[in-house]
Amino acid sequence: MYSDYSLTPLDRSGILKGNREFQVLFMQVKDWKRGEQGKQWKEERNREIKSGLETADLGKGNSMRTIVVLAMSVDGKIADRERSPARFGSAADKAHLERQVAQADGVLFGAETLRAYGTTLLVKDLGLLQQREQQGKPPQPVQIVCSGSGDLNPQFPFFRQPVPRWLLTTEAGAQRWSDRPEFQQVFSFEQSPDWQSILGQFGQLGLETLIISGGGGLIAALLEADLIDEFWLTICPLILGGTSSPTPVGGTGFPASFAPQLELRSAQTIEQEVFLHYHRKREKT
């Protein structure tokens, strides 16, 4: 049975500590963190935190830090015209995504993103697992699927991964999962989600940093509600083209005079990819 949102699902995520895979990983962490690699990793993470978290602008009136993390082609596409899984990023990009996920309390993504991949990215890096352990967090952030219909295949590998899972759906969609154990928590809305209220609920349940990993429609809705603080965009060296190929922000778009403004905080080139970090630029109040 799913739980109603008045319960606290993070209390349940401790069951992941009993997963054999993570028991082995946590034992390895104890030895790893004493070595030179552990020291180098810690220095790198401190630099990243200094350039990001300390300069975060939370002027949107919500204390949760919300971060979009995406890889895209040079022409701004996050998938091809067939909307295939975007696996064109390098190993460096995947490691970057894992670092961002590891600092989060939750990862939010749409149903189409889940259908495309069938899985979610697990934190496996020993240094990142150590970081989460030191912060008193479970090995994996909660994975939040947004699906209006709730029509998700329970045979997806996602439902066998050792992660806490929440579902955000309509009341009708919630009924699909009313007698199933896959989601520890189900949030429902009547027609269209009130994102300010939803993120407020997430905050009350202990989520302070939320990664948004797609798709474009979900990101557009959050941007329209002015609820995104940062963008991490990896520019990958290929051209996908196509009028039907999705971009980072879907929806109906913004007039230029009302377009959300961003401020570039960092740009780094690693081999053939460029890693861009933007913060949402807001008027000071």
TAMO-V26300 format. One record per helix or strand. SS is the DSSP state (alpha for helix, beta for strand). FROM is the first residue (numbers start at 1). LEN is the number of residues. Records with the same first field share a line. If there is no record, write none. Layout:
SS->FROM-LEN, FROM-LEN
This chain:
alpha->9-10, 20-13, 36-20, 91-12, 111-7, 126-9, 157-4, 171-5, 195-10, 216-9, 256-3
beta->65-9, 106-5, 142-5, 165-6, 185-5, 209-4, 230-7, 262-9, 273-8
